[in-house]
Amino acid sequence: MMRGNYLTQLLKGNTDVLILSLLEREPMYGHQIMEQLEDSSAGFFRVSEGTLYPALYRLAREGLIRGCWSKLPSGQERKVYTLTRKGEDRLRDCRSTWSGFAAAMNLVTTQAD
């Protein structure tokens, strides 16, 4: 029980950087982001629509991503999200911070030989 709650909190705090990282690879629509997140993490990261879409809307409001409607050959429309220049800058900052954080966590949590 504790493990699940802990993982949920970790994911919640890192959803933005995960989304930005995926959009750096290629433009994606919402459901595709959910699938890629799960696939890229070997099933470790699973987000619900209730988590993903509010994050996408917030990232768009902050100017980190842009959503544009795209029409499929079937006539169906999907909103495709792309990373903006501001989003690229934020992602670079997040990666730098994450690297330092992960290194410091490893120093503290890994037992010395």
FIPA-766239 format. One line per field, with one value per atom (N, C-alpha, C, O): chain; residue number from 1; atom name; x, y, z. Coordinates in steps of 0.2 Angstrom, whole numbers, plus 5000, padded with zeros to 4 digits. Example, Ala and Ser with C-alpha at 12.3 -4.5 7.8 and 13.67 -1.06 7.14 Angstrom:
<pts>
mol A,A,A,A,A,A,A,A .
seq 1,1,1,1,2,2,2,2 .
atom N,CA,C,O,N,CA,C,O .
x 5066,5062,5066,5071,5064,5068,5064,5067 .
y 4972,4978,4984,4983,4989,4995,5000,5006 .
z 5039,5039,5039,5042,5035,5036,5039,5040 .
</pts>
This chain:
<pts>
mol A,A,A,A,A,A,A,A,A,A,A,A,A,A,A,A,A,A,A,A,A,A,A,A,A,A,A,A,A,A,A,A,A,A,A,A,A,A,A,A,A,A,A,A,A,A,A,A,A,A,A,A,A,A,A,A,A,A,A,A,A,A,A,A,A,A,A,A,A,A,A,A,A,A,A,A,A,A,A,A,A,A,A,A,A,A,A,A,A,A,A,A,A,A,A,A,A,A,A,A,A,A,A,A,A,A,A,A,A,A,A,A,A,A,A,A,A,A,A,A,A,A,A,A,A,A,A,A,A,A,A,A,A,A,A,A,A,A,A,A,A,A,A,A,A,A,A,A,A,A,A,A,A,A,A,A,A,A,A,A,A,A,A,A,A,A,A,A,A,A,A,A,A,A,A,A,A,A,A,A,A,A,A,A,A,A,A,A,A,A,A,A,A,A,A,A,A,A,A,A,A,A,A,A,A,A,A,A,A,A,A,A,A,A,A,A,A,A,A,A,A,A,A,A,A,A,A,A,A,A,A,A,A,A,A,A,A,A,A,A,A,A,A,A,A,A,A,A,A,A,A,A,A,A,A,A,A,A,A,A,A,A,A,A,A,A,A,A,A,A,A,A,A,A,A,A,A,A,A,A,A,A,A,A,A,A,A,A,A,A,A,A,A,A,A,A,A,A,A,A,A,A,A,A,A,A,A,A,A,A,A,A,A,A,A,A,A,A,A,A,A,A,A,A,A,A,A,A,A,A,A,A,A,A,A,A,A,A,A,A,A,A,A,A,A,A,A,A,A,A,A,A,A,A,A,A,A,A,A,A,A,A,A,A,A,A,A,A,A,A,A,A,A,A,A,A,A,A,A,A,A,A,A,A,A,A,A,A,A,A,A,A,A,A,A,A,A,A,A,A,A,A,A,A,A,A,A,A,A,A,A,A,A,A,A,A,A,A,A,A,A,A,A,A,A,A,A,A,A,A,A,A,A,A,A,A,A,A,A,A,A,A,A,A,A,A,A,A,A,A,A,A .
seq 1,1,1,1,2,2,2,2,3,3,3,3,4,4,4,4,5,5,5,5,6,6,6,6,7,7,7,7,8,8,8,8,9,9,9,9,10,10,10,10,11,11,11,11,12,12,12,12,13,13,13,13,14,14,14,14,15,15,15,15,16,16,16,16,17,17,17,17,18,18,18,18,19,19,19,19,20,20,20,20,21,21,21,21,22,22,22,22,23,23,23,23,24,24,24,24,25,25,25,25,26,26,26,26,27,27,27,27,28,28,28,28,29,29,29,29,30,30,30,30,31,31,31,31,32,32,32,32,33,33,33,33,34,34,34,34,35,35,35,35,36,36,36,36,37,37,37,37,38,38,38,38,39,39,39,39,40,40,40,40,41,41,41,41,42,42,42,42,43,43,43,43,44,44,44,44,45,45,45,45,46,46,46,46,47,47,47,47,48,48,48,48,49,49,49,49,50,50,50,50,51,51,51,51,52,52,52,52,53,53,53,53,54,54,54,54,55,55,55,55,56,56,56,56,57,57,57,57,58,58,58,58,59,59,59,59,60,60,60,60,61,61,61,61,62,62,62,62,63,63,63,63,64,64,64,64,65,65,65,65,66,66,66,66,67,67,67,67,68,68,68,68,69,69,69,69,70,70,70,70,71,71,71,71,72,72,72,72,73,73,73,73,74,74,74,74,75,75,75,75,76,76,76,76,77,77,77,77,78,78,78,78,79,79,79,79,80,80,80,80,81,81,81,81,82,82,82,82,83,83,83,83,84,84,84,84,85,85,85,85,86,86,86,86,87,87,87,87,88,88,88,88,89,89,89,89,90,90,90,90,91,91,91,91,92,92,92,92,93,93,93,93,94,94,94,94,95,95,95,95,96,96,96,96,97,97,97,97,98,98,98,98,99,99,99,99,100,100,100,100,101,101,101,101,102,102,102,102,103,103,103,103,104,104,104,104,105,105,105,105,106,106,106,106,107,107,107,107,108,108,108,108,109,109,109,109,110,110,110,110,111,111,111,111,112,112,112,112,113,113,113,113 .
atom N,CA,C,O,N,CA,C,O,N,CA,C,O,N,CA,C,O,N,CA,C,O,N,CA,C,O,N,CA,C,O,N,CA,C,O,N,CA,C,O,N,CA,C,O,N,CA,C,O,N,CA,C,O,N,CA,C,O,N,CA,C,O,N,CA,C,O,N,CA,C,O,N,CA,C,O,N,CA,C,O,N,CA,C,O,N,CA,C,O,N,CA,C,O,N,CA,C,O,N,CA,C,O,N,CA,C,O,N,CA,C,O,N,CA,C,O,N,CA,C,O,N,CA,C,O,N,CA,C,O,N,CA,C,O,N,CA,C,O,N,CA,C,O,N,CA,C,O,N,CA,C,O,N,CA,C,O,N,CA,C,O,N,CA,C,O,N,CA,C,O,N,CA,C,O,N,CA,C,O,N,CA,C,O,N,CA,C,O,N,CA,C,O,N,CA,C,O,N,CA,C,O,N,CA,C,O,N,CA,C,O,N,CA,C,O,N,CA,C,O,N,CA,C,O,N,CA,C,O,N,CA,C,O,N,CA,C,O,N,CA,C,O,N,CA,C,O,N,CA,C,O,N,CA,C,O,N,CA,C,O,N,CA,C,O,N,CA,C,O,N,CA,C,O,N,CA,C,O,N,CA,C,O,N,CA,C,O,N,CA,C,O,N,CA,C,O,N,CA,C,O,N,CA,C,O,N,CA,C,O,N,CA,C,O,N,CA,C,O,N,CA,C,O,N,CA,C,O,N,CA,C,O,N,CA,C,O,N,CA,C,O,N,CA,C,O,N,CA,C,O,N,CA,C,O,N,CA,C,O,N,CA,C,O,N,CA,C,O,N,CA,C,O,N,CA,C,O,N,CA,C,O,N,CA,C,O,N,CA,C,O,N,CA,C,O,N,CA,C,O,N,CA,C,O,N,CA,C,O,N,CA,C,O,N,CA,C,O,N,CA,C,O,N,CA,C,O,N,CA,C,O,N,CA,C,O,N,CA,C,O,N,CA,C,O,N,CA,C,O,N,CA,C,O,N,CA,C,O,N,CA,C,O,N,CA,C,O,N,CA,C,O,N,CA,C,O,N,CA,C,O,N,CA,C,O,N,CA,C,O,N,CA,C,O,N,CA,C,O,N,CA,C,O,N,CA,C,O .
x 5004,5000,5004,5003,5009,5014,5017,5018,5020,5024,5019,5022,5013,5009,5008,5008,5006,5005,5012,5011,5017,5024,5025,5027,5024,5025,5020,5022,5014,5009,5012,5011,5014,5017,5023,5023,5027,5033,5031,5034,5026,5024,5020,5021,5016,5013,5018,5016,5023,5028,5032,5036,5032,5036,5033,5036,5026,5022,5024,5025,5025,5027,5033,5033,5039,5045,5044,5047,5040,5039,5035,5037,5030,5026,5031,5031,5035,5039,5044,5046,5047,5052,5049,5052,5043,5040,5038,5040,5036,5035,5041,5041,5047,5053,5055,5058,5052,5054,5050,5052,5043,5039,5032,5030,5028,5022,5017,5018,5013,5008,5002,5001,4997,4990,4989,4993,4984,4984,4984,4989,4980,4980,4987,4989,4990,4997,5002,5006,5001,5006,5005,5010,4999,4998,5001,5004,5000,5003,5010,5014,5013,5021,5024,5029,5021,5023,5024,5029,5018,5018,5023,5027,5023,5028,5035,5039,5037,5044,5046,5052,5042,5044,5043,5043,5042,5041,5035,5035,5030,5024,5024,5019,5030,5030,5026,5023,5026,5022,5016,5015,5010,5004,5000,4999,4997,4993,4986,4985,4982,4975,4973,4977,4968,4966,4965,4966,4962,4961,4968,4967,4973,4980,4983,4986,4982,4986,4983,4987,4976,4974,4974,4976,4973,4974,4982,4983,4986,4993,4995,4998,4992,4992,4990,4993,4984,4981,4985,4986,4988,4992,4998,5000,5002,5008,5006,5011,5001,4999,4998,5000,4994,4993,5000,5001,5005,5011,5016,5021,5013,5017,5023,5027,5022,5028,5026,5031,5020,5018,5012,5009,5011,5006,5001,5004,4995,4990,4987,4984,4987,4984,4980,4981,4974,4969,4972,4974,4971,4974,4968,4965,4967,4961,4964,4969,4962,4964,4961,4955,4963,4960,4953,4949,4951,4944,4939,4933,4942,4938,4938,4936,4940,4941,4946,4951,4945,4950,4953,4950,4960,4963,4968,4970,4968,4973,4980,4981,4985,4991,4996,4995,4999,5004,5011,5013,5014,5021,5024,5021,5031,5035,5037,5039,5036,5038,5045,5048,5048,5055,5055,5060,5050,5050,5050,5053,5046,5046,5053,5054,5056,5063,5068,5071,5067,5071,5069,5074,5063,5061,5063,5065,5063,5065,5072,5074,5076,5083,5085,5089,5081,5082,5080,5083,5074,5072,5077,5078,5080,5085,5091,5093,5093,5099,5097,5101,5092,5090,5089,5091,5086,5085,5091,5092,5096,5102,5106,5108,5106,5108,5105,5108,5098,5094,5095,5096,5095,5096,5103,5104,5108,5115,5115,5118,5112,5112,5108,5110,5102,5098,5102,5102,5106,5110,5116,5117,5119,5124,5121,5124,5115,5112,5109,5110,5106,5102,5106,5104,5112,5116,5121,5125,5121,5126,5133,5134,5137,5145,5147,5145,5151,5154,5159,5162 .
y 4994,5000,5006,5011,5006,5012,5013,5019,5008,5008,5012,5016,5010,5013,5020,5024,5022,5029,5033,5039,5030,5034,5035,5040,5030,5030,5035,5039,5035,5040,5047,5051,5048,5055,5057,5063,5052,5053,5055,5060,5051,5052,5059,5063,5061,5067,5073,5078,5072,5078,5078,5083,5073,5073,5072,5071,5073,5072,5077,5075,5083,5088,5086,5087,5085,5083,5077,5076,5072,5066,5068,5066,5072,5074,5078,5077,5083,5087,5083,5084,5078,5073,5069,5069,5067,5063,5068,5066,5074,5079,5081,5084,5081,5083,5078,5079,5071,5066,5067,5067,5069,5070,5073,5072,5077,5079,5073,5068,5074,5068,5071,5076,5066,5068,5065,5060,5067,5065,5057,5055,5053,5046,5043,5038,5046,5043,5045,5041,5050,5052,5047,5044,5045,5040,5033,5030,5031,5025,5025,5020,5030,5031,5031,5028,5035,5035,5028,5026,5024,5017,5013,5009,5013,5009,5011,5006,5017,5020,5018,5017,5017,5015,5008,5006,5004,4997,4995,4991,5000,4999,5002,5002,5005,5008,5014,5015,5019,5025,5024,5023,5024,5024,5030,5031,5034,5040,5039,5036,5042,5042,5049,5053,5049,5055,5061,5066,5059,5064,5067,5072,5064,5067,5070,5076,5067,5069,5076,5081,5076,5082,5088,5093,5088,5094,5097,5103,5092,5094,5097,5102,5094,5096,5104,5108,5105,5111,5116,5122,5114,5119,5120,5126,5115,5116,5121,5125,5120,5125,5132,5137,5133,5140,5143,5149,5139,5142,5143,5145,5141,5142,5137,5138,5131,5126,5121,5118,5120,5116,5120,5125,5118,5121,5115,5110,5116,5111,5114,5119,5110,5111,5106,5100,5107,5102,5099,5103,5093,5090,5085,5081,5085,5080,5074,5074,5068,5062,5060,5063,5056,5054,5052,5052,5049,5047,5053,5052,5059,5065,5067,5072,5062,5063,5068,5068,5073,5078,5076,5073,5077,5076,5082,5085,5084,5089,5086,5082,5089,5086,5092,5098,5089,5094,5094,5089,5100,5100,5104,5108,5103,5107,5114,5114,5119,5126,5127,5123,5133,5134,5135,5133,5138,5139,5132,5131,5128,5121,5117,5113,5118,5115,5118,5114,5125,5128,5125,5123,5124,5121,5114,5112,5110,5103,5103,5098,5107,5107,5108,5105,5113,5115,5109,5108,5106,5100,5094,5091,5093,5088,5089,5085,5095,5097,5096,5094,5099,5098,5091,5089,5087,5080,5076,5072,5077,5074,5075,5071,5082,5083,5080,5077,5080,5077,5069,5067,5066,5059,5057,5052,5061,5060,5060,5056,5066,5067,5061,5059,5059,5054,5047,5044,5046,5040,5040,5035,5046,5047,5045,5042,5047,5046,5039,5036,5037,5030,5024,5019,5025,5019,5018,5022,5012,5010,5010,5007,5012,5012,5005,5001,5003,4996,4995,4989 .
z 5000,5000,5000,4996,5004,5005,4998,4996,4995,4989,4984,4980,4983,4978,4979,4974,4985,4986,4985,4982,4987,4986,4979,4976,4975,4967,4964,4960,4967,4964,4965,4961,4971,4973,4969,4966,4968,4963,4956,4953,4954,4947,4946,4941,4951,4951,4951,4948,4954,4955,4948,4947,4944,4938,4932,4926,4932,4926,4920,4915,4922,4917,4913,4907,4917,4914,4909,4904,4911,4907,4901,4895,4901,4895,4891,4885,4894,4889,4886,4880,4889,4887,4881,4875,4881,4876,4870,4864,4871,4866,4862,4857,4866,4863,4857,4852,4858,4853,4846,4841,4847,4842,4844,4850,4840,4842,4843,4840,4848,4850,4852,4854,4852,4854,4861,4863,4865,4872,4873,4877,4870,4871,4869,4873,4864,4862,4867,4869,4871,4876,4882,4885,4884,4889,4887,4891,4881,4878,4878,4880,4876,4875,4882,4883,4887,4893,4896,4900,4896,4898,4894,4898,4888,4884,4885,4886,4885,4886,4893,4894,4898,4905,4907,4912,4901,4902,4907,4911,4907,4911,4918,4921,4919,4926,4927,4932,4922,4922,4919,4913,4922,4920,4922,4928,4918,4920,4917,4912,4921,4919,4915,4915,4911,4908,4913,4911,4919,4924,4927,4930,4925,4927,4921,4922,4915,4909,4907,4906,4906,4902,4906,4903,4913,4916,4916,4915,4916,4915,4908,4907,4903,4896,4896,4893,4898,4898,4902,4900,4908,4912,4908,4908,4905,4901,4895,4893,4892,4886,4889,4886,4895,4897,4899,4898,4901,4903,4897,4897,4891,4885,4884,4880,4887,4887,4881,4878,4879,4874,4870,4872,4864,4860,4857,4855,4857,4855,4848,4848,4843,4837,4835,4835,4832,4829,4823,4818,4822,4816,4814,4818,4807,4805,4802,4798,4804,4802,4795,4794,4791,4785,4786,4781,4792,4793,4795,4795,4795,4796,4804,4806,4808,4815,4817,4813,4822,4823,4830,4835,4831,4837,4838,4834,4844,4846,4847,4851,4843,4843,4847,4845,4852,4856,4854,4852,4853,4852,4857,4861,4858,4863,4860,4854,4864,4862,4864,4867,4861,4863,4871,4874,4874,4881,4884,4890,4881,4884,4884,4888,4878,4877,4883,4886,4884,4890,4896,4900,4898,4904,4905,4910,4899,4900,4901,4905,4898,4899,4907,4910,4909,4917,4921,4926,4919,4923,4923,4928,4917,4917,4921,4924,4921,4925,4932,4936,4935,4942,4943,4949,4939,4940,4941,4946,4937,4937,4944,4947,4946,4953,4958,4963,4958,4963,4963,4969,4958,4958,4960,4964,4959,4961,4969,4972,4971,4979,4982,4987,4979,4982,4983,4988,4977,4977,4982,4985,4983,4988,4995,4999,4997,5003,5004,5009,4999,5000,4998,5000,4995,4993,4998,5000,5001,5006,5003,4997,5007,5005,5005,5010,5001,5001,5006,5007 .
</pts>
